[in-house]
Amino acid sequence: MTQRTGTTTIIRRSAVTAVALLAATLVAGCDVKFGREAAPPDPKQQLLAAVPNEQDLPFRFTTSDASGDVSGVVDPANRGMDIDTVTEDKDFTLEMSFRMVESRTWMKVNFKGAQDIQKLMKLPTKWMELDPTKIEGPDSLPTYEGTDPGNAEAIIRAATDVQAGEGGTYSGLIDLATAPELADALEGVVTLGDDAAQIPLSAVVGADGNLSSLTLEIPAAGKQKESTYVVEYFDFGSAPEIVAFTEDEAQKAPTAAYDLLNG
């Protein structure tokens, strides 16, 4: 099967071509009438335009910080998302997967270790559909919240001194002291305090016009050690679609599943 170029990619390429044509026309006209030159493209706006949106085809993502890695797939057309997480403990490894399609959420749990914790907790090994009314706290149940799981757009909007380099690279700075709106976007990644410093930002936009990576080099502050926050978006158009499970593929979550989430 031949892969088709994503809608957003086509729009971005068309926009670049149109802007270039329009700029050339304006420059030509200005030379005659006003003697002015067209302003160069704004790197920050270019970077924002590359962030995934609802017009994109399914794509994969990963986010990485000091607490661990998260990976998955986003399917904008079906308003669906898969998330996979791995938590390491000295006695076991917990693998948790979530599937969200619009307002519905499923969970799958896999314990690995010397003891059969899965059996002790009476947790199924297949997908379980979760009832939101049985979850304590709004942040305990992941739901589909858009096409930017790494919060790249919020980070870029708060960036200053954004510069474009060669090969689709960009750089900038995040000043946490003047960007309190990042508290939610970077919760658990960096602490916003009186000693908050400027954080270097780097990003790469692929040849297809999509943001492929964004990196924050977070300096040490107080008890927080130096760390790196990385967001990656890739495989646009080749990632699988995310659809709701059928009754044969998933069961209703038992009490043990809610005990695990409500902790």
SVG drawing of the C-alpha trace seen along z (x, -y; Angstrom):
<svg xmlns="http://www.w3.org/2000/svg" viewBox="-20 -54 43 70">
<polyline fill="none" stroke="black" stroke-width="0.4" points="0.0,0.0 1.3,-3.5 1.3,-5.9 -0.3,-9.2 1.1,-12.5 -0.7,-13.8 -3.2,-16.6 -1.3,-18.9 1.9,-18.2 0.3,-19.1 -1.2,-22.3 2.2,-23.3 4.0,-22.8 1.3,-24.7 1.4,-27.5 5.2,-27.7 4.9,-27.8 2.1,-30.4 4.0,-32.6 7.1,-32.4 5.2,-33.4 3.3,-36.2 6.5,-37.5 8.2,-37.6 5.2,-39.5 5.2,-41.9 8.9,-42.5 8.7,-43.2 5.8,-45.5 7.4,-47.3 10.6,-47.8 8.6,-49.9 6.2,-51.7 7.7,-51.8 11.2,-50.5 10.6,-48.0 11.4,-44.4 9.2,-41.6 9.9,-40.6 11.6,-37.3 9.5,-34.3 9.1,-34.2 10.9,-31.1 8.6,-30.8 5.5,-30.8 7.2,-28.2 7.8,-26.0 4.2,-26.4 2.9,-25.5 4.8,-22.2 3.1,-21.0 0.6,-18.1 -3.1,-19.1 -6.5,-17.5 -5.8,-17.3 -2.8,-15.0 -2.8,-11.3 -2.1,-8.8 1.4,-9.2 3.6,-7.8 5.0,-9.8 7.4,-9.4 8.1,-11.7 11.0,-11.2 12.0,-12.9 13.7,-12.1 10.7,-10.0 10.7,-7.7 9.4,-7.3 5.9,-7.3 5.1,-6.2 2.0,-5.7 0.0,-6.6 -2.3,-9.5 -5.2,-9.2 -6.7,-12.6 -9.4,-11.5 -10.9,-9.0 -10.0,-11.2 -8.1,-8.2 -4.8,-7.6 -2.8,-4.7 -0.4,-5.2 2.1,-2.7 4.0,-3.2 6.6,-1.1 7.3,-1.5 10.3,0.2 10.4,1.3 12.9,3.4 10.5,6.4 8.5,6.0 7.9,4.2 4.5,2.7 3.4,2.2 0.3,0.2 -1.4,-0.6 -4.4,-2.9 -6.6,-3.3 -8.7,-6.4 -11.3,-7.0 -13.2,-10.2 -14.7,-9.9 -14.1,-6.1 -11.0,-4.6 -9.6,-1.1 -6.7,0.2 -4.4,3.2 -2.1,4.2 0.9,6.6 3.0,7.2 6.4,8.9 8.3,10.2 9.1,13.1 5.6,13.1 2.4,13.4 1.1,10.0 -1.4,10.1 -3.1,13.2 -2.9,11.9 -4.7,8.7 -7.2,10.5 -6.5,8.4 -7.4,9.7 -4.7,9.8 -7.0,8.5 -8.2,5.0 -10.7,3.5 -13.1,0.7 -13.1,-1.9 -16.1,-3.6 -15.2,-7.3 -17.7,-7.5 -15.5,-5.0 -12.3,-7.0 -11.3,-9.2 -10.0,-12.5 -10.1,-14.0 -6.4,-13.3 -6.5,-9.6 -8.2,-8.7 -6.5,-9.6 -8.8,-10.7 -8.3,-11.9 -7.1,-15.6 -5.8,-16.4 -2.9,-15.8 0.0,-17.2 0.6,-14.8 4.0,-16.3 2.6,-19.9 5.0,-21.1 2.7,-24.0 2.5,-25.5 6.3,-25.2 7.0,-26.9 4.5,-29.7 6.3,-30.5 9.7,-30.5 11.7,-33.6 14.6,-34.4 13.5,-31.5 16.1,-31.1 16.1,-28.9 19.2,-27.0 20.2,-24.6 18.4,-21.4 15.1,-22.3 16.7,-23.0 15.5,-25.6 16.6,-27.0 15.2,-29.3 14.9,-29.9 12.1,-29.3 12.1,-31.7 10.1,-30.0 10.0,-33.2 7.9,-34.9 6.0,-31.9 3.8,-30.6 1.4,-29.2 3.8,-26.3 3.2,-25.0 0.5,-22.5 2.3,-21.6 5.6,-20.8 4.1,-19.4 6.4,-16.7 9.1,-17.6 10.4,-20.9 9.7,-22.8 8.6,-26.5 10.2,-28.3 12.0,-31.5 15.2,-30.0 13.8,-29.1 16.3,-29.7 16.2,-30.0 15.9,-26.7 17.5,-26.1 15.1,-24.7 16.0,-22.9 13.7,-21.5 13.8,-19.8 11.2,-20.0 11.4,-17.1 11.4,-17.3 7.6,-16.5 6.9,-19.8 6.1,-18.0 7.7,-18.6 9.9,-15.6 11.5,-16.5 11.6,-19.1 14.1,-19.1 14.5,-21.1 17.8,-21.0 16.6,-21.6 19.3,-22.8 19.7,-21.7 17.7,-23.7 17.4,-23.1 16.8,-19.4 16.0,-18.9 18.9,-17.4 19.9,-18.4 17.6,-16.6 16.3,-16.5 12.8,-16.6 12.3,-15.2 9.2,-15.0 9.3,-13.1 6.5,-12.8 7.1,-10.5 5.6,-7.9 3.0,-10.3 0.6,-8.3 2.1,-4.9 1.0,-4.5 -2.2,-2.4 -5.6,-3.8 -7.0,-3.8 -10.6,-2.5 -12.8,-1.4 -12.6,2.2 -15.5,4.6 -17.2,6.5 -15.2,9.6 -11.9,7.7 -12.4,6.1 -14.3,6.6 -15.6,4.3 -13.0,3.4 -13.3,5.2 -12.9,3.6 -9.2,4.4 -8.6,2.2 -10.1,-0.8 -8.2,0.0 -5.0,-0.1 -5.8,-3.5 -7.3,-5.1 -4.4,-3.9"/>
</svg>
